[in-house]
Amino acid sequence: QVQLIESGGGLVQAGGSTRLSCAGSGRTFSRAAMGWFRQALGKEREFVSVISATGSSSYYAVSVEGRFTISRDNAKSAVYLQMNNLKPEDTAVYYCAADYSGSDYYTSASVYDYWGQGTQVTVSS
C-alpha cells in the first residue's frame, strides 16, 4: 500500500503563485512515476503533469506548460507542483498519484495505482 497526502493550495489571486506538496509513504516511492491531476467542479479529472521515477523527465498539459513546474525529492518521498501565473481556470481540486506500472499512457488517470485525497486550489480574479 501507498499513502499519498497532498498539502498546499488554498485561495490565491490571479497571477499569483503557490506550491503543492505530496508526501508518500509505504511502497518504495522512488520506483513510481508521480503525476498531478485536477478536477474542477462539474468536470472530469484531467492530467496536469507527470515526472518520471528518477526525476529525469517530466511532461505537462498544454494548459499549464510554462506556468507549472513538477519536481520530486526521492530522499524525502515527496513530489511538488510549483504553480505560477495562476488563472481562475486553474481552480480545482488537485490530486497526486503514483504509477508503478511504467505505462506510457501517463496522461490517463486509469494507469495510476494510488491517489491522494486531493487539495483545493481556488484562484480568484
N, C-alpha and C positions, 0 to 999 in steps of 0.2 A: 504494500500500500504506500501511497504517496500523499502527503498532505501539503497543500499549497494555500498560503494565506497572503492576500493582497493588502496593501496599505497605501496611503497617499490619496490623492484626488481631493474631492470637496468642491467648493464653489470658487471659480476662477473667472476673472474678467476676460473678455475677448482681447486677444493679443498677448495675453499673459502666458505664464509657464507653470508647469507642475511636474512632479516626478512620481511615478508609481513604482512600488516595490512589490516583489513577490518572493516570499520566503518558502523554501521547500524543505521537507523532512521525510524520512523513510527511505525509500529506494534510492540508489546512487544517483544523485542529482546530475552529476557530470556526464551521464550517459544519455540524457534526454535532450532533444531539441525542445526549446521553450518558445511558446507562442503567446501573443496577446490578441485577444478578440474583444469586440464590444457589441453591445446590444442596446439600441435606443428604444424608447417606449413605442410599442406597436410595430416594431420592425424585427427582422430576423438577425440572428447573431452574425457578425461579419468579421473577417480576418483583418487584423491591423498590421502585425509584424511577427517575424519569427527569427530566432537566432539558433545556429547550429550548436551541437553539444559542446564543441570546443570553443565556440565563440568566433570562429574564423570567418563565418559568413552570416549574412543577415538579409532579410528581404522585407519589403514594405508594400502596403496597399498604396495605390496611386494617390488616394485621397490624403495620405499623411506623409508621403515621401518628401523629404526636405524639411519637415517640421518636427517629426518624431525620430528619436534615436533609441534603439534597443541595445542593451548591454547585459552582461552577466558576470558574476563572480562565483566561480565554482567552489572556491575555498570557503565561501560563506553560504553556499547553496541558495543563491539569490539571483534574480533577474530583474532588470529595471526597464522602465519606459520613460524616457525624458520627452516631455511634450511641450513644444514651444509654439508661439504664434497661434494659440488656440482659437478656434472658431465656435460659434454657437452650435454648428452641426456636429461638433465633436462630443456634444453632450450624450452620455450613455453610461451604462454600467460596463466596466472594463474587467475582463477575466484573464488570468494567466492559465496556461495549460501546458502539460508535459506530454511529449510524444516519444515513446521508447521504441517505436517500430521502425524508425528510419525512413518513413514514407516520403516520396517525392511530392505528395499532394498536401503540402503543408498549409495551403490556404483553406483546406476543408476541415471543419470542426470535427468531423467524424473520425479522423485519424488520431486524435489526441486521446490519451488514456486517462488522464487525471485533470481535474479542474479545480480552481479556487472558487471561493464563494462570491467573488466579484466586489468591486468598489466603485462607488458612484463618482462620476466627474460631471459637473454642471458648469457650462460656460455661459456667462451672462453677456448680453450685447450692450 
